[in-house]
Amino acid sequence: GFVVGHAGLYQALVMFVVAYFIIGMTVLSVCAIATNGALDAGGAYYMISRALGPEFGGSIGIMFFLANVCGSALYVLGLVEAVVDSFGIPPGQKAGTGIHVLPQSYWYELLYGTILLALCLLVCLVGASIYAKATFLIFLIVAGVLGTILISFFATRPIEVSILLPNSNGSETRNGSFTGFSLATLRANLRGGYDVDYTTGQVMSFSSVFAVMFNGCTGIMAGSNMSGDLKRPSYSIPRGTISAVLFTYLVYNLLAFLMCATCDRTLLQKDYGFLRDISIFPPLVTVGIYAATLSAAMSNLIGASRILYALARDDLFGRALALAKKTSASGNPVMAVILSWLVVQLVLFSGKLNTIAGVVTTFFLLVYATVNLACLALEWASAPNFRPTFRYFTWHTCLLGIAGCCVMMFLISPVSASASLGFLLLLLLALHYLSPSSTWGYISQALIFHQVRKYLLMLDVRKDHVKFWRPQMLLMVQNPRGSARLIDFVNDLKKSGLYVLGHVELQDLDMLPSDPLQPQQDSWLSLVDKLNVKAFVSLTLAPSVRHGVRQLLFTSGLGGMRPNTLVLGFYDDEAPQDGLARHPAFTSAREEVPLSFPPIRAPTAPKLLSPREYVGIVADALKMLRNVLLARQLENLDKAWELRRAASPPPTIHVWPVNLLRPDSARYADTCSLFLLQMACVLNMARAWRRARLRLFLCVEAGAMPHAQEEKLRQLLKDLRIQAQIQLVPWDAVTRLHWQTHRGPPGGPAPAGEEEEGTVNFPANTTQVSDEYVCAANKLVLEQSPAPAVRFLYLPRPPADTSLYPLYLHQLELLTRGLGPTVLVHGVSAVTSTQL
């Protein structure tokens, strides 16, 4: 009567269509999720949390708990209103007469609500079995009353109903009419006629009427809320929910038509209990109203308790809900029932039914939208295990349900909708950072996998362009304990590219009962998390380290995301240090160093690979057209200290783009030199290194027009948009040591076959460079002050003659001895562009 009295028949039917459209879409989603596996206590909360993860599940669980709590209070207040209408002392009278003996005031109505709520509490404390029997009895009563009402519309003759209404001067009497079936009455009630609600004194509107009406449709979750108490929830929930939705939709439409055709607007708007006045047996209508509202109040109270119990059992809020875990001997969550009752009692202080209707409706709509979102996410993830036996849904129905819920939320009350979404966001953030990880599975992972696979297929390596090149690093790590700072340094070098931590385990799978790498995977992933680096982990078994690195270079990555740069620690005789033991992520009292990693190798213990094999790995990578970085003494790089020291002068990065082991080929514009410049620039672009300054060293000889070379290099840097300070370094004294032992004079013709290093391996060059010259080059680099945070040096190609590998490594060791953190770089691919 309230709905059709204010909105008219047309708008009432529109409200029913909109409400049941939203409910219908949500029911399809509920049925799909309910038939996709075993359900436990918690209903919608259980469905959402197991589908979307603990953050969404916990936050929506709280919202759904509050919705049920407010809904229970709403129905209790509605029942109080009905009781006062039947037995209350009329306004303006000091003493009651006949059956009208109940005083009317805020505190008296609060007392009546408390008594009725206590009755609901008693039923819920006994358990779900007595609640089920009570609701079935109530269903029979309501069905009987409904039948009586339908007969009354036809059997009752036209009558005038006297309505006593409160006003500022006490009360006034208005007359409403039951006309029987009348075309004039129907025409008068077709259109809306919004007026003041006599219970709140507020003028009604489409949104406020819809908010009250929608609360009569929220019982669709009553069955799912009892999922933990049902014997076959996957069978009962779809059938019971769909049947209830269809039945109530037909009844609401039928009653709306009968009321509009037989009752004038005054009766509908000013007397919400008019059905008693027109019934052939008025007391039965009163009993039906009491039974229906009492049943709804109990349904919401027991639903709220089950949601609270499920939240407590999942430990999402820690000790805050620990009390709600306690159950009776029969398994009834009595403490959750009592806590829910206390919250409902607090809501009762709001006093008026329509005051909290908008808030309840907003909460329920938000929950329904999230149920649809959970089903939509499961459908879009295309996980093979999402196989609901209920198939009458698509992602379109889920999307329509979400859109309908969101639109109606803001139409009903923009303020309540915004506040609810804000509260939901706060809960999401709190649970994301404070709740423990769960083993339910995260739908976000399935969705990410689905999207990543799709985009990887779209990443076509044939469309690669040098303008969009980025480093994709494969860092080989023998033991993370000795490589913590190197791992962090390479993380700064990746420039949003792929970063893979590779590890080779020297074992033979034929001789092992199972794969030994699987137990190690979690330790490596935990290491990545605690070091806060954005890296993948790739472990492999191989008979030798060289074979293992080959495997990883061939197989790491996927599609267009494959490592293009290999990073190795330097091969020397320095004793390894346990970097994890002093790393901030592992030195706090609450953190422990991962014990699954072996202890650091003792200085006297043999190494896992020989010098020849180490250089062979470098040669293999270059043959496979991978860039190579060799990092020496990076464990001595205290990045935090370097970057936090006084702003004047800022830390520096020294760049030597010339091949110091080939003084007869001092070119700055070959592929390797440009790659070295690019890597230094990439490091400088990282957030932690932006304060650092690049210093580029130009080695010049007497009579070689140094200023012209400097200007040419400066123009190159300008074209590449690299900001660096150029410093001229005379090195005649160094090169003289080389030419004294070289067979050709300075400036003379180069030996045959040594024109382009990129195509020839120069088998003789390694033997032609003396240790004296290399030490002089090392001293030249070392003398450039102030000392930098890190140095980038040119890495020459290994010799073609494998017997010279140890000598090649010896020269690299002499060149970088005592330089501190140093990166030797060799690039094989073009990585710089001067075009847009």
ABEGO torsion letter per residue (X at the ends): XAAAAAAEAAAAAAAAAAAAAAAAAAAAAAAAAAAAEBBBBGEAAAAAAAAAEAAAAAAAAAAAAAAAAAAAAAAAAAAAAAAAAAABBBBGBABBBEABABBBBAAAAAAAAAAAAAAAAAAAAAEAAAAAAAAAAAAAAAAAAAAAAAAAAAABBBBBBBBBBBBAAGBBBBBBBBAEBBAAAAAAAABBBBBBBAAAGBBBBAAAAAAAAAAAAAAAAAAAAAAAABABAAAAAAAAAAAAAAAAAAAAAAAAAAAAAABBAAAAAABAAAAAAABABAAAAAAAAAAAAAAAAAAAAAAAAAAAAAAAAAGAAEAAAAAAABBBAAGBBAAAAAAAAAAAAAAAAAGBAAAAAAAAAAAAAAAAAAAAAAAAAAAAAGBAABBBABABBBAAAAAAAAAAAAAAAAAABAAAAAAAAAAAAAAAAAAAAABBBBAAEBAAAAAAAAAAAAAAAABBAAABBAAABBBBBBBBBABAAAAAAAAAAAAAAAGGBBBBBBBBBBBBAAABABBAAAAAAAAAAAAAAAAGBBBBBBBBBBABAAAAAAAAAAABEBEABBBABBBBBBBBABBBBBAAAABAAAABAABBBBAABBBBBBAABBBABBAAAAAAAAAAAAAAGBBBBBBBGAAABBAAAAAABBAOBBBBBBBBABBAABAABBBAABAAAAAAAAAAAAAAABAAAAABBBBBBBBBBBGAGAAAAAAAAAAAAAAAGBBBBBBBBBAAAAAAAAAAABABBBGBBBBBGAABAAABAGAAAAAABBAAAAAAAAAAAAABOBBBABBBBBBBBBBABAAAAAAAAAAAAAAABGAEBBBBBBBABBABBABX
